[in-house]
């Protein structure tokens, strides 16, 4: 956040000096951004090498952010075999069908995750069908 004193200083710069000042700051900001991006890239490499999702620091939270989870449709089909037809008709599974174009089969895992509560073989097959996303970026945040 820019202080009122700093705003006043900038407001009072002559136009040529203000343009120079703006350009200097823009270039400095790019350098700082590039440094931060590279630091995050190295942290990501270290996380991946260690199989970590968090790196310890006393004052800063350093977490890996994962890609979205995806699902193995072949293994989800095995879950579908164990479910009651009423469970399938609620939108969890949409079979391939033709409208004006071919609509591929799909699973709605917002619904499918709810079947974990059934436990047993259904839970095991759902877990086996889960493909965890890889960590794709690092976030840094000061701890309160």
N, C-alpha and C positions, 0 to 999 in steps of 0.2 A: 504494500500500500504506500502510495506516495504521500509525503507529509505536506502540510499547507505551506511551509517555508520553501520546500522544493518546488511546489507548483508556482509560487510567486516568482522564484528565481527563473524558472523556465518561461513563464508568461512575459517576463521583462527582457528576454533576449531579443536582439535585433534579428530580423528575418534571416539574413545570411548565416549568422551564428546559430540560430535555431535549426536551420537546415543541416548545418554541420553537426550540431549536437544530436539531432535526431538520427542522422546517418551513423554517427559513432556508436550511439546506444544500440541501434539496430544490429550493427556488426558485432558488438560485444554480446548482445543477447544471443545471436546465432552461435558464437563461440561457446558461450556458457551452455546453451542447449545441446550442442554437439558433444561437449565434455560429459554432460549428464547422460546423454544417450549412450555414449561409449561405456561409461561406468556401469550403466544398467545392463548393457550387452555382456560385459565381463562377469557381472553378478549372475546373469542368466546362465552363462557357460559353467560357472562354478556350481550353481544349483544342479544343473543337469549332470555334471560330472559326479557330484556327491549323492544324487538321487534325492535331493532336498527340495522342500517347497517353502521353507523359511530359513533365513540365515540370521544367526543371533547377533544382536547389538544391544548395548544397554539403554540407548535412548531413541533408536529409530527402528520402526517395524519394517522389515524387508521380506516381502511375501512374493511368491511366484503366482502369477495369474494364469489360469488354465484356459485352453480353448474350450469350446462347448463340448459336452459329452456327446458321443454318438453311440449308435447301437448296431449290433450284428443281427440283421434281419433273419438270417438262417437260424440263429439260436433263439430269436424271439418266436419263430414259428413253433419251436418245441414248447414254449410257454403256452402258446395258444391251444395246443393239443390238450393241456391239462385243465383249461378253464371251462366253466359252464357256458353254454351258448349265450345266456343273458349277459355274462360279463363281456363277451366279445362284441355284442351288439351295441354296447354303450359308447362306442367310438374309439375304443382301444385299437381295434384292427379294422381296416377298410380293405377288402379284397380288390384285386385288380378288376376293373370293369371298363366298359366302353360307354362313353356318352357321345359327344361329337368327336372326341379324341380319346385315346387310350389313357386311362388314369391308372398309374402303377399302384400296387399295394402300398400301404403305409401303416405305421404304428404310431399312436399318439402316446408318448411316454409320460405326458402329464397325467394321463389316466393309468398307464401301465405301471408306474412306480407305486401306485396304490395297492397293487397286487402283492407287493413285498410282505404285506401284513398277513397273507395266507401262509407264509412260512414254507417249510418243507421243500419239496422238489420244485414248486413254482418259484420260490425265492431263490433257490440255487440256480435255476435256469436263467432267471432275470439277471442275477449277478454275473453269471457266465457270459451273458450277452452284452454286458456293459463294456464299452471301450472308453477308458478315461482319456480326456484330452491332455495333450502335452502342455507344459508351462510355456507360454509364448511371450511373456513380458514380465518385468519386475516392477513392483510399485514400492515407493519409499514414502513413509509418512512418519512424522515425529510422534512419539508416544506422549500421551497426556500425563 
